[in-house]
Amino acid sequence: MTVSSTAFTARGMTRPAWFKQGLMATLAVALMGASLSAEARSVETAYGELDIEGTPQRVVTLYEGALDVAVASQVTPLGTVTTRGGDGVASYIQSQVPDIKIIGTPREFNLEAIVALKPDLILAPPGLDKTQYQLMSRLAPTVVPSASALSQQGWKEQSRVYAEALGETAEAELETRLAAIDAHAARLKAEMTTPETASLVRRMPGGLMAMSDQLFATGLMAASGYELVGGDLVKPGRPHSDPLSDENMARIDAQTIFLATMDDSSDAAVDALAAEPAFQRLETADRDSLVGVNGQLWTSASGPLAAEALLKDIDRARDDG
């Protein structure tokens, strides 16, 4: 995807002051057309309490987890960002938002496209820059969760903030789904009579990378009974390691290795990894230990729908094993 010239990044605006002033005027005009019903509620965000009125009708999501929560709440956003490594939304959710407008990537948003949608609520990613937040807030209430993405339980807190912004129906739907997700993971853990080790790695053009043990997916793996391996290869505050050397391959050795790719090549990636001499020297893992998974779901997404899909993948992996 090519983001238009009126884009800004996570590090700030790419345009000079005169352009910003013009955009401010455009945002002000757009604001005049936005209408919400009464009954304000207060949502606690990274930038303080935010009052939101009524049930938003024109929602824009700038984070994959926010899109997930909205769809789970029977809300179809007008626009969203691409999944990492793709030109559309993640495949696990694609069929539920077939006509959604793409308005940027996880790293860069198209301001003109957002303005054109005339949103009455913007669900933004955790860590959104304050300059961007202030700019977007002139268009519509902008929700930035304070919970970190690098936390096994952070996705739940983020989801709750998004659901609260969407209204009471969304909050109730989310809590029902979270309870079912916890029960599913607990069942998987109870079925594991002897604790098993597992690691999550992602195949990229530069090589194989171990994923942090503080991610959405690794948190669900731990909740399902796995003892996580390989997280010590990841520097604090990072989602994944540097590409693994042959010597470091032994540090992801586990009874189950979930191998993620950002496209549909996980089966080919499994075959390729199984043929590598460094993998064949591992003490625990073998070809049957490798489970190919979709990296858009396992290493990019978050939210209740993603959690349900990921736990189904674990179910299938254990059944096949």
N, C-alpha and C positions, 0 to 999 in steps of 0.2 A: 504494500500500500504506500502511496505517496501522500504525505500530509501536506495540506495547502500552505501557502506562504504565511497565512495568519495563524501560525502555530507558536506554542511556547513549550518549553521543556521543564523538567523537574528542577532545573537550576535557575529558572527565571525567564523573563521576556527576552525575545530575540529582536524586538523592534525599539526604535528610539522613543523619546518622550512625546513628540508630537503625534506619533501613531497611537500611543497609549491613550492620549487625551481623546482622539477621535473614536477609539473603541469604547471608551467610557461613555461617550454620548450615545453610541449605538446600543450599549447595554441599558442605558437609562430609558431609551425609547421602548426597548423590548419589555422592560419592567412594567411600563404603563399598561401593556396588554395582558399581563398575568393576573389571574383572579383565583382566589382560594376561598373556601367557605370558612365559617367561624370555628370556634372551639380550638383555641391554641393549646399546644402541649409543649413542654420544655424537654429538649433532648441534650444530654451532656456530650460534648464533642471535644476534640483536641484543642479547639479555640474557644472553649467556654460553652455556656448554655445557649441553645438556639431554640427560639420559639417558632413552631410550625403550626399552621392553621389548617384544619380540615383534612381531607384525603387528597393527596397530590394526584393530579391527572396526567401531567406531562413530565415524566421522570427521565432523567439522563443519568447513566452510570459511567463512571470513569475508572472502574476497578472490577476485575473479574468476580471477586467475591460479592460485590454489590449487585451485579447483574444476576448472580445466582440467587441471592436472597429475594430480589424483586420477582423473578420468575416463579420461585417457590411460593410466593405470596399472591400469585395470580395477577401480577402487575407486569405489563409488557412495556419496557422502556422504549422511548423513541430513538435513542442513540446510545452507543457504547463504544468501548475500545476493543482492539483486536486481542486475541490471546498471544502470548509470547511465541515467536517463531512462526506465526500464521498471518493470514490476511483477512481473517474473519474471526468469529467467536469459536471457542473450543468445541470440538465435535460432540462432546457429551450433551451439550445444551443447544446445539445448532438447530435442531428440528423444532424447538419450542419458540424460537425467535427468527423465523426464516427471512423476514423482511426488515430486520432492524438496521438502522443506518450506522455505519462505522464512522466515528468522529475522531479517530486518533489511535495511538498505540499506548501501551502502558507507560511509555516514557515521554510521549509528546501528544498534546491535544490540539485539535483544530478549533480555535475560538470562534471563527466565523460560522462553522457548522453548528456549534453549540448555540450561538445566538439565534441562528435561523430556526432552531427547534422550539424556541420560546418556552424553556422548561419552567415548571413551578417548583421543582426540587432537583438538586444535583447531589448524587451520592459519589463522593470523591474517595480516593485511596488514602490509607493511613500514610502519614508523612508528607502530605501535600504541602508544598512551600507556601509560606504565609502570603507572599506577594500574589501568587496564583489564587489563594483562598480569598483574599480581599477583592480581587478582580471579579471572580465568579460570584461572590456574594452580592455583587451589585445587580446581578441578573436574577438570581433565585437563591433561596436558602440552600446553603452548601454544607453537607454533612461530612466531616472528617473524623473517623474514629481515632481514639487515642491508643487503643490496644496495638501492640507491635505485631507485625507479620511474622517475626522470628520468635514465635512462642507456640508451643504445642496446642495451647488452649486459646490463643489469641483470636483465631478465626471465629470462635463462638461469640466472643465479646464484640468483635466487629459486626458480626451478623445481627446481634441484638440491637446495636445502635442503628443499623440500617432499617431493621424491622420497626423499631420505635418511630423512626422518621416517617415510615410508610403508613403507620396507623395501627389501631388496636387489632384489626383482623390479621395483619401481617405478624404482629407480635405473637398472637395466639397460634397461628400456623407454624411459626418458627419453633416455639417451645414444644409443640407436638412432635415436630420432626426431630428436634434435638434429643428428646426423650427416646424416640425410636432408634436413633443412631447410637446413643449410649447403650441401649439394650442389645442392639445387633453386635456391637463391639464386645460387650460383656459375654454374650453367647459364644462368640468366636474364641475368646480367652478361656472360657470354661471348657470348651471342647479340646483345648490344647493340654492334654494330660501331662506332658513334659515340656517345659519351656524350650522354645526353639529360637535360634539366632536368625536375624535377617538384616539385610542392608538394602539401601535404595541408591542406585547410581543412574546417571544420565549420560547417554552417548551423544556427544557433540562432534562437529568436524575436527575440533582440536584434540579430541580424546575422551576418555572416560572420566567422569567427575563423581565423587561421593557427595551425597546431599546431606545437609545439616539434620541433626536429630531434633531440631526445634521447629520443624516445618509442619504445615497442615497434614501432609501425608504421613510423615514419620510419627506424628502424634497419634494418628489413627492406627498405625502399625503397632505402636506400643500398647494402645488401649485394647488391641486385639490379641495381645499376649506375647508378641515378639520381643526378644531382647535385641536391641539395636546395636549394629556394628558399623563402624566406619565414620561415625560422627566426629571422632577425635582428629580426623584429617582436615576438618573445616575450621577456619579461623573464626574467632568470635565476631558476631555481627554479620557474617557472610552466609548466604543460602547454600553454597556448595564449595567444594575444594577446588584447587587448581587441577589441571589434568593429571591423572595418576601415572606415575612411572611404573615400570615393571616391578620394582622393588616394593612399591606401596600397594600393589595388587593384593598382597596377603592380608592387608588391613581391612579389606572389605569381604574377606572370606567368611561365608555364612551358610547355614543350611538352606536358606532361600535368599536369592539375590533378585530383587525387582529391578529390571533393566528398562529404563524409560527412554523413549525417543520422542522428538517433537513433531513427528509425522507418523505415517503408517508403516514405518520400516522396522518395527520392534522385532518381528520374527527374523528378518535378515540380520539384525544386530545381535540377536541371541546366537545365531549360527556363527557369525563372525567372531564373537567373543569366545565362544566355546572352542574355536579352532586356534586361539592364540596360545602360544607356549606358556606365557606367564599365567594364564588362567588354568591351564592343564596341570600346572605345578601346585595349585592350591590343595590344602589338606582336606578341607571339608566339602567345598562346592564341586559339582560336576555338571554336565549338560542338563540333567534333570532338575538341578537346583535353580536354573535360570528361568525367570518368568518375565516375558516381554509385556510392558504396559505402555499406555499412552501418556507421554510426558505432558501434554496439554492439561490432562486431568491430574496426574500425580505430582507434577512439579511446577505448575503454574496456577491452577484453579484453587478455589476454596469456597466454602458455603455448604448449606445443607444438601443440595442436590448433588454436588460434587462428592460429599462425604458418603452419601448413599451409593453412588456409582463406584467409588473406590472400595467400599466394603464388599460390594458384589464381586469386584475383581479378586479380592482376598478369598472370598468364598470359592470362586472358580479355581484359584490357584491351589487351594487345599484339596478340593475335590479331584483335580487332575493329579495332584501329588500322591 
